[in-house]
Amino acid sequence: MKALSQIFVANTNEGKATSYKKTHNKYLLMKSFILLSLILILTQSCSKLVEDLNNDPNNQTQSAYQNILTGAEVGNMLFQTGENARRASIFAGQYTGIDRQHLGFSQYSVTTSDFDGLWNDGFNDALRNAIVAEQTAQDDNAGAITIGITQVLQAQTFGTLASLYGDIPYDEAVNVEIQNPMFENQSQVYSKVQTLLDSAISNLQQGSGRPATGSDIYFDGNAQAWIECAYTLKARFYMHIKDYGSAYAAAQNGISSLNNSMLGPHGTAAEDSNLNYQFFAIEVRQSDLVVSDFMAGLTDPASSTYRGNSKTNELGRHHFYFTTNALGVQPNITNGYAAQSASADLVTYQENLLILAEAGFRTNGFNNGLSHLNNFRAFMASGGYLTNANTSDILYDAYIGADFASGGIENPDSISADNALLREILQERYVTLFGQIEVFNDTRRTESESIVRVPITPNTGSTLPQRFIYPQSEIDRNSNIPNPIPDFFEKTPINQ
C-alpha cells in the first residue's frame, strides 16, 4: 500500500470522502469542489495527464492545467485555513476546546489518527495538486508565470508542513513511483523551499505565460503580486529558522499593499463559504470550541488583560474578530473575521509589516524596529485589514522611544526598552495573525525568550505542544517514517 504522502488526491473519490467523514467530518462540499475541478484527470493515466493541448502560452481557452491550478489553490486554502489552522490555534492558546474531540485537543489528548486528515490536506489536497499543476502547465507550454505560481504554492505547502511536523518527505513526496518516500531533515527542507521560491520568482519575473483568466483565484495571474507573496513567504520561512537578517532582506521585497495580500476568496454559496463560517455557523461542531479567555481579553477593553493604552484602542479589532453568544466568545460570523463571504488570510501585507518590525529590530536595533512597528500602526489607524470597524473604535497612534522606557505606557514593569519593544511586536503578531498556523510557529520559536514571549501557559501539565504528530496512515504505510517517532511535546529540530 502506498504512503499517504505520495497518493494523488484524485486517484480515489470514494475513499477520500469516506476518510474525511471518519477523521474530522468537515468541509466535504469544498473538498468535492477540488475533485470537480480535477475531474479531467480521472480519465487519464498518471504518466500522461494531457494530450493535444494548445501550445500558445497566452491562450485563454480552457485546458487541463487551468482546472488543476484552481484545484491546487482551493486545496491550499483548505490546508492553510481549515482544521490545520484551528488545531494550531488551540495549541497556541487562542482557542479552547469545550466538548468532544476539540476538548481533548485542548487538554493535549491527541492520537496519531487525529492527524490523518490533516496530513492528507497538506500532501494531497495542496501539494500533490500544485505539483501536477506545474507538470501539466509544462506539458501545455503554459509559460513562465504559470509555472512560477505553481512553484509558490508548492513552497508554501512544503514550508508549512515542515513547520508543523519537522522532518517530512520532500524530493520523493507525492511521487506515485515511490512506495516509501524518504523523510528529509527539517532544516534541509527549509533550504530547498527557499531555492524553490527563488526559482518561482525568476519565472514570475519573465513577464509571459500568464494563466487563463479566472484559473488563478488569488491574483488572476498578476505576476507582481505573486512575486511579492513569494518574498514574504521567504521572509516567513527565514523567521521560522531564526535567520532574521535574511528575513528582513526578503520582507523588504515582500507584499507592498493590502491589495497584494494572498487571500482565499469565499462566497455565499454553501460550497464556497468561509471555512470558519462553516465550522461555527453551519456545522454541529460549533459547540466544540470557543476563543480562549486570554486571546479575547487582549482586545477587550473590559478585560484585566487588555493590551490597549492611551495610544491604542482595540475595540474595533475586538468586534471584527469576535462575538459573544451562549457558548462564550467565538469568531464573528456576521460581518467580521468569519463572515460567510469573508476572505481567508494566507500571506498578507500585515504579516510582512510585522516581519519587518521584528526582524528589523533583531537585525538593526531599537529604532529600526520601532519605525516598522509604527508603519504597521499607521496602516491600522486607517482601518487596516478590519472590514467592519467604526472609526471611533480605532486608535493606533505612533509610539515614541519614551513609551518603552522604564515606566512608559508599554513598559509598566520596567524591563529594558529593547525587551519592551520586542514584547509589543510579538504580542502584535499574536493578535494580528489570530487563527493562523503562524501563531503556533511563533509561540514555539520564541518559547525560550521568557521575558518577551507572549505568555501563554499550558492548559494542562507544564509543557506546551511542540508539533503535529505523524499520522497513523503514514506510520502504517511508510517504512521510512522517523524512528523513534517523536511525540507531541518533542521540539522540532529548528526549535531545539
C-alpha positions in Angstrom: 0.0 0.0 0.0 1.4 3.4 -0.9 2.1 6.0 1.8 -0.5 8.8 2.0 2.2 11.4 1.3 2.5 10.0 -2.3 -1.1 9.2 -3.3 -2.6 11.7 -5.7 -5.8 13.3 -4.4 -7.8 12.4 -7.5 -6.9 8.7 -7.5 -9.9 7.8 -5.4 -13.1 9.7 -4.9 -15.0 7.4 -2.6 -12.1 6.7 -0.3 -11.2 10.3 0.1 -14.7 11.3 1.1 -15.0 8.3 3.5 -11.7 9.2 5.1 -12.8 12.7 5.9 -16.2 11.6 7.4 -14.3 9.3 9.7 -11.4 11.7 10.7 -12.8 15.2 11.0 -16.2 15.4 9.4 -15.6 18.7 7.7 -15.7 20.7 4.5 -16.9 17.9 2.2 -18.5 20.4 -0.1 -15.3 22.3 -0.5 -13.3 19.1 -0.9 -15.8 17.9 -3.6 -15.2 21.2 -5.4 -11.5 20.2 -5.5 -12.4 16.9 -7.1 -14.8 18.5 -9.6 -12.1 20.9 -10.7 -9.8 18.0 -11.3 -12.4 15.7 -13.0 -10.5 15.8 -16.3 -7.6 13.9 -14.6 -9.8 10.9 -13.6 -10.0 9.6 -17.1 -6.2 9.8 -17.8 -3.2 7.9 -16.5 -0.7 9.4 -14.1 2.1 9.2 -16.7 0.2 11.1 -19.4 -2.1 13.7 -17.9 -2.9 15.7 -21.0 -2.9 15.3 -24.8 -3.4 17.6 -27.7 -3.5 20.8 -25.7 -3.0 24.2 -27.3 0.7 25.2 -27.0 0.2 29.0 -27.1 1.4 30.2 -23.6 -1.0 33.2 -23.7 -4.1 31.3 -25.0 -7.1 32.0 -22.8 -9.0 28.9 -23.9 -9.7 26.1 -21.4 -7.1 23.3 -20.9 -6.1 20.8 -18.2 -3.6 22.9 -16.2 -6.2 25.6 -15.6 -8.5 23.2 -13.9 -5.7 21.8 -11.8 -4.3 25.2 -10.8 -7.7 26.2 -9.5 -8.0 22.9 -7.6 -4.5 23.4 -6.2 -5.4 26.8 -4.9 -8.6 25.6 -3.3 -6.6 22.7 -1.7 -4.1 25.3 -0.4 -7.0 27.2 1.2 -8.3 24.1 2.9 -4.9 23.1 4.2 -3.8 26.6 5.4 -7.0 28.0 6.8 -9.2 24.9 7.8 -8.7 22.4 10.6 -4.9 22.7 10.5 -5.1 26.4 11.4 -7.8 25.8 14.0 -5.8 23.0 15.7 -2.6 25.1 15.6 -4.5 27.9 17.3 -5.7 25.6 20.1 -2.1 24.6 20.7 -1.0 28.2 20.7 -3.6 29.2 23.3 -6.0 31.1 21.1 -8.9 28.7 21.2 -10.3 26.5 24.0 -12.0 23.2 23.2 -15.1 22.7 25.4 -16.6 19.5 24.0 -15.9 16.2 22.2 -12.8 15.9 20.2 -11.7 19.6 20.5 -12.0 19.3 24.3 -9.4 16.5 24.0 -7.2 18.6 21.8 -7.3 21.5 24.3 -6.2 19.1 27.0 -3.4 17.8 24.8 -5.0 14.4 24.4 -4.0 13.5 20.8 -3.5 10.3 18.9 -1.8 9.6 15.6 -5.1 9.0 13.9 -6.2 12.6 14.8 -3.7 13.8 12.2 -4.6 11.5 9.3 -6.9 14.0 7.6 -4.6 17.0 8.3 -1.6 15.3 6.7 -3.8 14.5 3.7 -4.9 18.1 3.5 -1.3 19.1 3.0 0.2 16.3 0.9 -2.8 15.5 -1.3 -5.2 18.5 -1.5 -2.5 21.1 -1.6 0.9 19.8 -2.5 0.1 17.0 -5.0 -2.3 19.2 -6.9 0.3 22.0 -7.1 3.0 19.6 -8.4 0.6 18.1 -11.0 -0.4 21.7 -12.0 3.2 22.5 -12.7 3.8 19.3 -14.6 0.7 19.8 -16.7 1.5 23.5 -17.3 4.9 22.5 -18.6 3.4 19.9 -20.9 0.9 22.5 -22.1 3.7 25.2 -22.6 1.7 27.4 -20.4 4.6 29.8 -19.8 6.8 31.1 -17.0 4.3 33.0 -14.9 2.0 30.0 -14.6 5.0 27.8 -13.7 6.1 30.3 -11.1 2.6 30.3 -9.5 2.6 26.6 -9.1 6.1 26.7 -7.5 5.0 29.3 -5.0 2.1 27.1 -4.0 4.4 24.1 -3.6 6.9 26.1 -1.5 4.1 27.4 0.7 2.8 23.9 1.4 6.2 22.3 1.9 7.3 25.1 4.3 4.1 24.8 6.3 4.3 21.0 6.5 7.9 21.2 7.7 7.0 23.8 10.4 4.3 21.6 11.8 5.8 18.1 11.6 9.6 18.6 11.4 11.2 16.1 9.1 9.0 15.4 6.1 9.3 13.8 2.6 10.5 16.4 0.0 12.3 15.1 -3.0 10.2 11.9 -3.0 6.9 13.3 -1.8 3.7 12.6 -3.7 5.7 10.6 -6.3 3.4 7.7 -7.5 6.5 5.7 -8.4 7.9 5.6 -4.9 6.3 3.3 -2.4 8.1 4.6 0.7 9.2 8.2 0.3 12.3 9.2 2.3 11.9 11.8 5.1 14.4 14.7 4.9 15.7 16.8 7.8 13.6 19.8 8.6 16.4 22.3 8.1 17.2 20.8 4.7 13.5 21.1 3.7 13.6 24.8 4.6 16.7 25.3 2.4 15.0 23.6 -0.5 11.9 25.7 -0.1 14.0 28.8 -0.3 15.6 27.5 -3.5 12.1 26.7 -4.9 10.9 30.2 -4.1 13.9 31.7 -5.9 13.0 29.6 -9.0 9.4 30.8 -8.7 10.5 34.4 -8.5 12.7 34.0 -11.5 9.9 32.5 -13.5 7.4 35.1 -12.4 9.8 37.9 -13.5 9.8 36.6 -17.1 6.6 38.5 -17.8 4.9 36.0 -20.1 2.8 32.9 -19.7 0.0 34.3 -17.6 -2.6 31.7 -16.7 -6.1 31.9 -18.3 -8.4 34.4 -16.8 -10.2 33.0 -13.8 -8.0 30.0 -13.2 -5.8 31.7 -10.6 -8.4 32.5 -8.0 -6.0 34.5 -5.8 -4.5 37.1 -8.2 -5.8 36.3 -11.6 -2.3 35.9 -12.9 -0.9 39.2 -11.5 2.8 38.4 -11.6 3.9 41.3 -9.4 1.5 40.2 -6.6 2.8 36.7 -6.8 6.4 37.9 -6.7 5.7 39.9 -3.6 4.0 37.0 -1.9 6.9 34.8 -2.7 9.3 37.2 -1.0 7.0 37.4 2.1 7.0 33.6 2.2 10.8 33.6 2.0 10.8 36.0 4.9 8.3 33.9 6.8 10.3 30.7 6.5 13.5 32.6 7.4 11.8 33.7 10.6 11.0 30.1 11.4 14.7 29.2 11.4 15.6 32.5 13.2 17.6 33.8 10.3 16.4 37.3 11.0 18.8 39.1 8.7 17.6 37.1 5.6 14.0 37.5 6.7 14.4 41.3 6.9 16.0 41.4 3.4 13.3 39.3 1.9 10.5 41.2 3.5 11.8 44.5 2.0 10.7 43.0 -1.3 7.5 41.5 0.1 3.9 42.4 0.0 3.7 46.1 -0.5 -0.1 46.8 -0.1 -3.2 45.3 1.3 -4.4 44.6 -2.3 -1.4 42.3 -2.9 -2.2 40.1 0.1 -2.8 36.5 -0.8 -6.4 35.9 0.3 -8.6 32.8 -0.1 -11.8 34.0 -1.7 -15.2 32.9 -0.4 -18.8 33.5 -1.3 -22.3 33.0 -0.1 -22.9 29.6 -1.7 -22.7 26.6 0.7 -19.7 25.1 -1.2 -17.5 28.2 -1.1 -18.4 29.7 2.3 -15.6 30.8 4.6 -14.3 27.7 6.4 -14.6 29.2 9.9 -18.2 30.2 9.0 -18.8 26.6 8.0 -17.5 25.4 11.3 -19.0 28.0 13.7 -22.3 28.8 11.8 -23.3 25.7 9.9 -21.8 22.5 11.3 -22.8 20.9 14.6 -19.2 21.4 15.8 -19.9 25.0 16.8 -20.4 23.9 20.4 -16.9 22.3 20.5 -14.8 25.4 20.5 -14.6 29.0 21.9 -12.0 31.7 21.9 -9.7 31.5 24.9 -10.1 34.0 27.7 -6.5 35.0 27.2 -7.0 35.7 23.5 -10.3 37.5 23.8 -9.0 39.6 26.8 -6.2 41.1 24.8 -8.6 43.1 22.7 -11.4 43.6 25.2 -11.3 47.0 27.0 -13.3 45.4 29.8 -10.7 42.8 30.5 -7.9 42.9 33.0 -5.5 41.7 30.3 -6.4 44.3 27.7 -3.5 45.4 25.7 -4.8 48.9 24.9 -3.5 52.2 26.3 -3.7 55.9 25.8 -2.4 55.4 22.2 -4.3 52.2 21.4 -8.0 51.4 21.2 -8.6 47.7 20.3 -12.4 47.8 20.4 -12.7 47.9 16.6 -10.4 44.9 16.3 -12.3 43.0 19.0 -15.6 43.5 17.2 -14.0 42.4 13.9 -12.7 39.2 15.4 -15.3 38.2 18.0 -18.8 37.9 19.1 -20.3 36.7 22.4 -23.1 34.1 22.5 -24.4 31.5 24.9 -21.3 29.3 24.5 -18.8 32.1 25.1 -16.7 34.2 22.8 -16.5 32.9 19.2 -15.4 34.3 15.8 -17.6 37.0 14.3 -19.7 35.1 11.7 -21.9 38.1 10.9 -19.8 40.9 9.4 -16.2 40.2 10.5 -13.4 37.7 10.6 -15.6 34.6 10.0 -18.4 36.1 7.9 -19.8 33.8 5.2 -18.0 35.5 2.3 -15.0 36.8 4.3 -11.7 36.2 2.6 -9.2 34.0 4.4 -5.7 35.3 5.1 -3.0 33.2 3.5 0.0 35.6 3.1 -0.7 39.2 4.0 0.6 42.8 4.0 0.1 43.0 7.7 2.3 39.9 8.3 5.0 41.4 6.1 4.9 44.7 8.0 5.4 42.8 11.3 8.2 40.7 9.9 9.9 43.9 9.1 9.3 45.1 12.6 10.6 42.0 14.4 13.4 41.1 12.0 14.4 44.8 11.7 14.6 45.1 15.5 16.6 41.9 15.9 18.9 42.8 13.0 19.3 46.6 13.2 18.2 47.6 16.6 15.5 49.5 18.5 14.9 52.5 16.2 14.6 50.3 13.1 12.1 48.0 14.8 10.1 50.9 16.2 9.9 52.6 12.8 8.5 49.5 11.2 6.1 48.9 14.1 4.8 52.5 13.6 4.3 51.7 9.9 2.1 48.9 10.9 0.2 51.1 13.4 -0.3 53.7 10.7 -1.8 51.0 8.5 -4.2 50.0 11.3 -5.1 53.6 12.1 -6.6 53.9 8.6 -8.7 50.7 9.2 -6.0 48.2 8.2 -7.4 44.8 7.5 -10.6 45.4 9.5 -13.7 45.3 7.4 -16.4 46.4 9.9 -14.8 48.7 12.4 -16.2 52.1 13.4 -13.7 54.9 13.2 -14.4 55.8 16.8 -13.3 52.3 17.9 -9.8 52.5 16.2 -6.8 54.3 17.6 -3.2 53.4 16.8 -1.1 56.5 17.4 2.6 56.3 16.7 4.8 55.2 19.6 8.0 57.0 20.7 11.0 55.7 22.4 9.8 57.0 25.8 6.8 54.7 25.6 9.2 51.8 26.0 11.4 53.3 28.7 11.0 52.2 32.3 7.5 53.2 33.5 6.4 54.1 29.9 2.9 53.0 28.7 4.5 50.0 27.0 6.8 49.2 29.9 5.0 49.3 33.2 7.1 46.5 34.7 10.4 48.3 34.0 12.1 45.8 31.8 14.7 47.0 29.3 13.4 49.2 26.5 14.6 46.7 23.9 12.7 43.9 25.6 9.6 46.1 26.0 9.6 46.8 22.2 10.2 43.2 21.2 7.4 42.1 23.6 5.0 44.5 22.0 5.9 43.3 18.5 5.5 39.7 19.4 2.1 40.4 21.0 1.1 42.4 18.0 1.9 39.4 15.8 -0.1 37.1 18.1 -3.2 39.3 17.8 -2.9 40.2 14.1 -2.3 36.6 13.0 -5.2 35.2 15.0 -6.4 31.8 13.9 -3.5 31.2 11.6 -0.8 28.5 11.7 1.9 31.2 12.1 0.8 31.8 15.6 1.8 28.3 16.6 5.1 28.8 14.8 5.7 32.0 16.8 4.9 30.5 20.2 7.4 27.7 19.6 10.0 29.9 18.1 10.1 32.4 21.0 9.4 30.0 23.9 12.9 30.4 25.3 12.6 34.2 25.3 10.7 34.1 28.6 10.8 37.9 29.2 9.3 38.9 25.9 7.3 36.0 24.6 3.5 36.0 24.6 2.8 34.5 28.0 0.6 31.6 27.1 0.6 28.8 29.6 -0.1 25.1 29.1 -3.7 24.1 29.5 -2.6 21.0 31.4 0.7 19.9 32.7 3.8 22.0 32.4 4.8 21.7 28.7 3.4 23.4 25.7 2.7 21.4 22.5 5.7 21.4 20.1 4.5 19.8 16.9 1.8 17.9 14.9 2.5 14.2 15.3 2.9 11.9 12.3 -0.4 10.4 11.3 -1.3 6.7 11.7 -1.9 6.5 8.0 1.8 7.3 7.3 3.1 5.2 10.2 1.2 2.2 8.7 2.2 2.7 5.1 5.7 4.2 5.0 8.6 2.2 6.4 10.8 5.3 6.2 8.9 7.1 9.0 11.3 8.5 11.5 12.3 6.1 14.2 11.8 6.7 17.1 8.6 8.6 16.2 8.7 11.9 18.0 5.9 12.7 20.4 3.6 15.7 20.8 5.9 17.5 23.2 9.2 16.9 21.4 10.6 20.0 19.8 11.2 20.1 16.1 14.9 20.4 15.1 14.7 24.2 14.4 13.2 24.9 17.8 15.7 22.9 19.9 
